[in-house]
Amino acid sequence: MQDDAPPLLKEDELALISALQLRPRASWTELGRVLGVDPVTVARRFGRLSDQGTAWVEFSPGPRLFEQICVAFVVIDCAPGTTAHVARALSAHAHMLTIERAATSHDILATVATRDLLALSRYTLDLLPHLPGITSVRARIVTPMFTEGGRWRIAALAPGQRARLTGPSPARAAVVAPGEISSFDRALVTRLAHDGRASYQTLANDLGVSLSTAKRRVEQLTRRGLLRFRCDFARALGGWPVAVTLWAKVPPTELPEIGHALVRLPETRNCAAVSGPHNLVLQASLHSVSDVLRLESQLAAAHPSLDIVDRVITLRQDKLLGRLLDPHGRSAGIVPPDIWADPAI
């Protein structure tokens, strides 16, 4: 017998999530001012969502980090009756960022990240195929990522509220070299994976450094484009129960233009150029299964050269950027990503 379905998120809860997507580490005072409630109410509201696992703030890879690491969409087939067991086993892997069980010819679609191509080859060629239950592994390497899920936004705020959180467009900053990720940075990212709103003082205490050191390094990582923050939530409870992955063929000369155009669609969560026979992948969040055809029709009209060769609806998402999810999409635990570790099973 299945558990009773949890209640859907309320309008004020969606408004808070929307605000946190724009400013994940804004103070409760700032958020309360925009939402028209006092800071204590905002903090209590998010605390309740966090305790229920229906919303959370964590770190997200920045655009410059994608230039340093190797990311792949990995298609995995399993022996009959073993898919759930395999998904649970893979969820414990620090390189498995996201795991989805699919309604299609393959069983699992995973997003994998490693420090370089050599580590990815070891993980996908030497280690994963030997995991009990796995019958085949096919990696489609990202070349490059146009956008990732941390940029996705829900429209739960009035334009004026959004403007107060985003402010005017900042002046173009000078290009800053991204730099290397240190062992301290890895420890910092692990801590922020658990709680992206952890105060600088909490980070300092947990990592055994001064408050100024913790604050300075977080600011350096974000300024250099290696780190950003994201607010995510149980999408099915917020009105986005359907996730679809579209695999497409695009003429190589048109790939950058079309990829950047798809980024602007409100449904788009992830969009990347990939290796293999299908050179573009688009992952979208939708309100209903019927929206899949609507989205495809919209893409066909806007981009005649884009040939969608497969569409895969997610049956269940087991992991999302390190978060272990229950059948309703709520956070039930975390395996912090460690992209820089040596692959091991």
N, C-alpha and C positions, 0 to 999 in steps of 0.2 A: 504494500500500500504506500502510495507516495505521500510525502509531507504536504500540508496545505501550502499553497502558493503564498509568498509574502506579499504585503500590500505594495501597490505602485507608489513611486515617489510623488510627493505633493509638489504643488507649484512653488511654494517658498523654498523647498529643498532643491528643486531643479534650478531655481534662481541662484541659490548659493553655489551650487556646483558650477553653473555657468560663470559666475564671478571668479571662482577659484581657477577655472580653466584659463581665464585672462590674467589673473594675478595669484598664482598658487601660494605665494608666501606673504601676501599682503596681511597687514595687521587686522585683528578683529575690529578695531576702531574704523579703519578705512573701509572694510567690507560692510560694516554696519551702517556707515554713513551713506553708502551707495544703495544698500538694500532697504534703508528706512527703518532699521531696528537697532536696539542698543547692542554694544559689543558682547555683553554677557549672553544675550540671546543667540547671537551668531555662533559664538564659541560652543554653547551648549548644543545647538542644532547640529553643527558639524561633528561634535563629539559623539552624538547619538548615531549619526550616519556611519562614523568610523567604527564604533563599537559593533554595529550591526553588519559591518562589512559591505555596506552599500555604496560607500564613496571613500576615496583615499587620495592622498597626495604623495608622490614619490619623484625620484629623479627620472629623467628621460635623456637619451643620447642627444647631444647637440649636433648641428650640421657639420662642424669641423671634425667631430669624432668619427663620423661616417667616412671621412677621407683617410683615417688612420687604420681602421679595422676592416675585417671581412665579414659581410653579411650575406646570408643565403636563405632562400625559401626552400625548405627540404620536404620532398614528398616521400612518405613512408608507407609501405604496404606491410600488412601483418598476416600471420596465419589465421585461419578461421577461428573465431572465438577468443582471440588474444588481444584485440585492439585496446580494450579498457585496461588490461594489465600493462601493456606496453606504454600507454599514455601515462599511467601512474609512475612507472619506472623512469620515463623520460622527464617527468615533471621535477625530479630531484636533481637534474643536471643543470649546472650553472650556466652552460652555454645555450641551453634551450630557453629562449626568451618567451616565445609564445607557442602554444600547442592547441590545435583545433582538430576535432574529429569531423570528417566531411561526409556529405551525402553525394558520393561520386565513386568513380572507379578506384581511387586510392583511399586509404583509411585515415591517414594523419597528414596534416599540413603544419609544419613547424617553421618558425623563424629562428635561425641560429646565427650567433655572432661569435667570432673568434678574433684573436689579435692579428692574424695574418692568414694568407692563403695556405701556408704549410700546416698551420694548426687546424684549419678547416678540412684539409684533405685527410689529415690523421683522424679527425673526429668522424667524418662521414664515410671514409673508405676502410679504415682499420678498426674502428671501435663500434660504431652503431650497427653494422651488419651482423655482428656477433652477439647482439643482445637477444635473449630468448624471445621468440615470437615475431621478430622482424624478418621479412622475406626479401625486401628490396629497399634501397635508399637512393634517391635521385636529388642532387643539389642543383639549384638554379641560382647562380651567384648574382648579387645586385651590382649593377654597373651603369648608372649610379642610383641612389635613392632620391626621388623628387620630393617626397614628404613622408612623414611617419606619424603614427597615431597620436603623439603628443600635441600635434598641431590642430587636431580635430576639435570643433567647437559646437555646442548646442546653442540654439537661439532662444534663450529663456530670459533675456533681459531686454528692457527698452533701449532704443538707440542712445538716449541720454545717459543711461546707466553704463552702457558699454564704453561710451566716450570718456566718462569720468574714470574708468579703470584703465583704459589704454592711453589716454592723454594724446597730445599732438605727436605726430611722427617725429622721432628724434633725428637730429642731424646725423648724416652718414659718418660712422666712426672709422677711424683709421684701421686698416687691416692689421691684425695682431697675429703673430705666429702662434699656432695652437700649443706647441710645446709637448713635452712628454708627460705620461701618466705615471706618477710615483706610487710607491707602496702606501704612502699616506693617503693619496688620492683614492686608491682602491678601498681602503678602510672607510674613507669618508663617503664614497658612493654606496658602500654596503649599508652604512648607517642611514643614509638618506633614502635608500630603497625601502627601509622599514617605516620611515616617517619623514616625508619631504618637507614638513613644516617644523621639524625639530629646531629649536632656537639655537643660535650660535653658542650660547652658554652651555646648553645640553650637549651639543656636538663637541665642544671643548672638553667638557668633563668626561664624556664617553671615550674620547680619543687621547686623553692625557696631554692636551696642549693648551695654550692660552686662548682666551676668547678672541683676541685680535688675530691670532694665527688661523683659527677656524674660519672667521669671517673673511679674512683676506683671501684664503685659498678658495672658498666657495665663490667669491666674487671674481677671482681670476679665472676659474674654470668656466663660469657662465660668460664672462666677457670674451674669452677666447673661443667661444662656441663649442666647447667640449661637453658642457653640461647645461641642461635646462630642467625645468620642473613641469610636472603635469598633474592635473586632477582627473581621475577616472572614476567610473561608477558602474554599478550593475546595470548594463544598458537595457536589458529586457524589462527591468523595473522602471526605467525612465522613458519607455516608449520606443526604443530601438531594438526590438527582439531579433532582427534578422541581420546576419552578417554574410556577405557574399564576396567571393574572390573571382574576378574576371581575368582570364588569361587571354592575351591578344597578340596579334601580329601587326606591326607598324613598319612602314618603310624606314630604314635606318636614318635617312636624311630628315624625316619628319618626327623622329622619336623625341628629341628635346622639346620641340614646340608643343606636341600633343601631351607629353608628360606634364609640362608646366601648366597647360590648360586644364587638365584633369584635377590638378591640385586645387583649383579654385571652386570645384563643385562642393556644395555643402555636405554631400554624402561621403566624400572621400576621406578615408582614414590613412591608408598607406598607398603609395604609388611609386613604382620603381621600374627601371629598365633592368632586364635580367638576361643571363645567358640561356642558351637552349633554343629550341624551335619556336617558342613563343617569347618574344622579346620585351613584353610589357605586362606587368601585373598591377591590377587595381583592386584594392579591398575597400568595401563600402559598408556603412551602417545604414539600415533601412527600417522603415516602420512596418512593412509587411512583405510577404513573399511576392505579392503582385507587383511591388515596386521594382523587383528585379527586371521584369520586362520593360517597365517604364524607363528605367535607367539605361538599359541596352538600347532602346529606341532613341533616347535622347543622344546617346553617344554616336549612334549610327548617323543621325541627322547632322550632328555638329562636326563629325570627323569621318567622312566617307572612306578614307584610306585605312581606318582602324578596323581590323577584322577580329571580332571576338570568337575565339575557337573553343573556349570552354568556360562554363560558369559553375561555380561550386558554392553551394549553400552550407554554412557551418551548422552541424547538428548540435555540437556542444563544444564550448571553449573550456579547456582544462587549465590553461595558464595564460596570463597576460602580463608581459614584461616582468616576469618573476613572481607575480601574484598567482597563487593557487586559487582557482575559482570553484564554487559549488555549482550545481545544475542551474541555479537562478542567476549566475554571474556575479555572486557576491564573493568578496575576498575571504578566503578561509585559511590563509597562511601565506608564507612567502619563502621563496628560495632566491636570495639576492643574486642577480646576474654577476658573473665574474668573467668578463670577456677575456681578460689577460692571463688567466690561469692556463696551465697545460691541460689539454683535454684528457679526461680520464673517466672511466665508468666503474 
